């Protein structure tokens, strides 16, 4: 029985350690002014709003500039943001 409990506890820790992290953000491009809302996958080391900002800013390409990291969330929050992000859903 102890082995079963230990095995279940280890499995729970493993699934928590493998949780995927995402953020939603706003970005802009000048001349002409364009804005977009996007969703991006983050490494575990950037799974906070503060850490996500520098990670996202470094990954945006094509003249896009990060305006704001709105939130950081796990896979459970993906579906509710997919339609709103449109072409910027997991793009960068």
C-alpha positions as protocol buffer text, in pm:
chain_id: "A"
residue {
  index: 1
  type: UNK
  ca { x: 0 y: 0 z: 0 }
}
residue {
  index: 2
  type: UNK
  ca { x: 284 y: 243 z: 80 }
}
residue {
  index: 3
  type: UNK
  ca { x: 437 y: 176 z: -262 }
}
residue {
  index: 4
  type: UNK
  ca { x: 107 y: 257 z: -431 }
}
residue {
  index: 5
  type: UNK
  ca { x: 73 y: 586 z: -244 }
}
residue {
  index: 6
  type: UNK
  ca { x: 434 y: 677 z: -320 }
}
residue {
  index: 7
  type: UNK
  ca { x: 386 y: 595 z: -689 }
}
residue {
  index: 8
  type: UNK
  ca { x: 73 y: 809 z: -710 }
}
residue {
  index: 9
  type: UNK
  ca { x: 247 y: 1099 z: -534 }
}
residue {
  index: 10
  type: UNK
  ca { x: 541 y: 1083 z: -775 }
}
residue {
  index: 11
  type: UNK
  ca { x: 309 y: 1077 z: -1075 }
}
residue {
  index: 12
  type: UNK
  ca { x: 134 y: 1387 z: -943 }
}
residue {
  index: 13
  type: UNK
  ca { x: 465 y: 1569 z: -906 }
}
residue {
  index: 14
  type: UNK
  ca { x: 572 y: 1471 z: -1255 }
}
residue {
  index: 15
  type: UNK
  ca { x: 251 y: 1602 z: -1412 }
}
residue {
  index: 16
  type: UNK
  ca { x: 284 y: 1931 z: -1223 }
}
residue {
  index: 17
  type: UNK
  ca { x: 646 y: 1969 z: -1333 }
}
residue {
  index: 18
  type: UNK
  ca { x: 543 y: 1917 z: -1698 }
}
residue {
  index: 19
  type: UNK
  ca { x: 263 y: 2175 z: -1689 }
}
residue {
  index: 20
  type: UNK
  ca { x: 284 y: 2399 z: -1992 }
}
residue {
  index: 21
  type: UNK
  ca { x: 282 y: 2775 z: -1950 }
}
residue {
  index: 22
  type: UNK
  ca { x: 123 y: 3031 z: -2182 }
}
residue {
  index: 23
  type: UNK
  ca { x: 68 y: 3406 z: -2181 }
}
residue {
  index: 24
  type: UNK
  ca { x: -163 y: 3643 z: -2361 }
}
residue {
  index: 25
  type: UNK
  ca { x: -25 y: 3979 z: -2463 }
}
residue {
  index: 26
  type: UNK
  ca { x: -80 y: 4294 z: -2667 }
}
residue {
  index: 27
  type: UNK
  ca { x: 169 y: 4421 z: -2926 }
}
residue {
  index: 28
  type: UNK
  ca { x: 195 y: 4708 z: -3172 }
}
residue {
  index: 29
  type: UNK
  ca { x: 369 y: 4803 z: -3492 }
}
residue {
  index: 30
  type: UNK
  ca { x: 417 y: 5164 z: -3609 }
}
residue {
  index: 31
  type: UNK
  ca { x: 390 y: 5326 z: -3953 }
}
residue {
  index: 32
  type: UNK
  ca { x: 105 y: 5256 z: -3997 }
}
residue {
  index: 33
  type: UNK
  ca { x: -9 y: 5180 z: -3644 }
}
residue {
  index: 34
  type: UNK
  ca { x: -127 y: 4820 z: -3607 }
}
residue {
  index: 35
  type: UNK
  ca { x: -220 y: 4634 z: -3290 }
}
residue {
  index: 36
  type: UNK
  ca { x: -261 y: 4268 z: -3213 }
}
residue {
  index: 37
  type: UNK
  ca { x: -358 y: 4041 z: -2928 }
}
residue {
  index: 38
  type: UNK
  ca { x: -173 y: 3710 z: -2914 }
}
residue {
  index: 39
  type: UNK
  ca { x: -115 y: 3392 z: -2717 }
}
residue {
  index: 40
  type: UNK
  ca { x: 233 y: 3248 z: -2681 }
}
residue {
  index: 41
  type: UNK
  ca { x: 383 y: 2938 z: -2519 }
}
residue {
  index: 42
  type: UNK
  ca { x: 651 y: 3008 z: -2259 }
}
residue {
  index: 43
  type: UNK
  ca { x: 933 y: 2805 z: -2105 }
}
residue {
  index: 44
  type: UNK
  ca { x: 888 y: 2718 z: -1737 }
}
residue {
  index: 45
  type: UNK
  ca { x: 1154 y: 2975 z: -1647 }
}
residue {
  index: 46
  type: UNK
  ca { x: 932 y: 3256 z: -1784 }
}
residue {
  index: 47
  type: UNK
  ca { x: 604 y: 3151 z: -1623 }
}
residue {
  index: 48
  type: UNK
  ca { x: 527 y: 3481 z: -1450 }
}
residue {
  index: 49
  type: UNK
  ca { x: 407 y: 3810 z: -1594 }
}
residue {
  index: 50
  type: UNK
  ca { x: 742 y: 3979 z: -1524 }
}
residue {
  index: 51
  type: UNK
  ca { x: 957 y: 3703 z: -1672 }
}
residue {
  index: 52
  type: UNK
  ca { x: 720 y: 3657 z: -1966 }
}
residue {
  index: 53
  type: UNK
  ca { x: 761 y: 4019 z: -2079 }
}
residue {
  index: 54
  type: UNK
  ca { x: 1130 y: 3990 z: -2167 }
}
residue {
  index: 55
  type: UNK
  ca { x: 1080 y: 3645 z: -2321 }
}
residue {
  index: 56
  type: UNK
  ca { x: 794 y: 3762 z: -2544 }
}
residue {
  index: 57
  type: UNK
  ca { x: 963 y: 4089 z: -2642 }
}
residue {
  index: 58
  type: UNK
  ca { x: 1265 y: 3893 z: -2760 }
}
residue {
  index: 59
  type: UNK
  ca { x: 1055 y: 3656 z: -2970 }
}
residue {
  index: 60
  type: UNK
  ca { x: 830 y: 3905 z: -3150 }
}
residue {
  index: 61
  type: UNK
  ca { x: 951 y: 3959 z: -3506 }
}
residue {
  index: 62
  type: UNK
  ca { x: 864 y: 4172 z: -3806 }
}
residue {
  index: 63
  type: UNK
  ca { x: 866 y: 4504 z: -3623 }
}
residue {
  index: 64
  type: UNK
  ca { x: 619 y: 4407 z: -3349 }
}
residue {
  index: 65
  type: UNK
  ca { x: 677 y: 4565 z: -3007 }
}
residue {
  index: 66
  type: UNK
  ca { x: 534 y: 4425 z: -2686 }
}
residue {
  index: 67
  type: UNK
  ca { x: 289 y: 4658 z: -2512 }
}
residue {
  index: 68
  type: UNK
  ca { x: 161 y: 4442 z: -2226 }
}
residue {
  index: 69
  type: UNK
  ca { x: 159 y: 4089 z: -2089 }
}
residue {
  index: 70
  type: UNK
  ca { x: -200 y: 4047 z: -1980 }
}
residue {
  index: 71
  type: UNK
  ca { x: -178 y: 3716 z: -1794 }
}
residue {
  index: 72
  type: UNK
  ca { x: 7 y: 3387 z: -1760 }
}
residue {
  index: 73
  type: UNK
  ca { x: -195 y: 3064 z: -1757 }
}
residue {
  index: 74
  type: UNK
  ca { x: -183 y: 2689 z: -1819 }
}
residue {
  index: 75
  type: UNK
  ca { x: -341 y: 2474 z: -2093 }
}
residue {
  index: 76
  type: UNK
  ca { x: -686 y: 2513 z: -1937 }
}
residue {
  index: 77
  type: UNK
  ca { x: -695 y: 2875 z: -2056 }
}
residue {
  index: 78
  type: UNK
  ca { x: -605 y: 2811 z: -2420 }
}
residue {
  index: 79
  type: UNK
  ca { x: -943 y: 2736 z: -2576 }
}
residue {
  index: 80
  type: UNK
  ca { x: -1109 y: 3049 z: -2440 }
}
residue {
  index: 81
  type: UNK
  ca { x: -839 y: 3266 z: -2603 }
}
residue {
  index: 82
  type: UNK
  ca { x: -797 y: 3089 z: -2939 }
}
residue {
  index: 83
  type: UNK
  ca { x: -1062 y: 3275 z: -3138 }
}
residue {
  index: 84
  type: UNK
  ca { x: -969 y: 3619 z: -3005 }
}
residue {
  index: 85
  type: UNK
  ca { x: -598 y: 3570 z: -3087 }
}
residue {
  index: 86
  type: UNK
  ca { x: -675 y: 3460 z: -3443 }
}
residue {
  index: 87
  type: UNK
  ca { x: -357 y: 3447 z: -3655 }
}
residue {
  index: 88
  type: UNK
  ca { x: -148 y: 3536 z: -3348 }
}
residue {
  index: 89
  type: UNK
  ca { x: -250 y: 3223 z: -3158 }
}
residue {
  index: 90
  type: UNK
  ca { x: 80 y: 3045 z: -3077 }
}
residue {
  index: 91
  type: UNK
  ca { x: 245 y: 3224 z: -3373 }
}
residue {
  index: 92
  type: UNK
  ca { x: 569 y: 3344 z: -3209 }
}
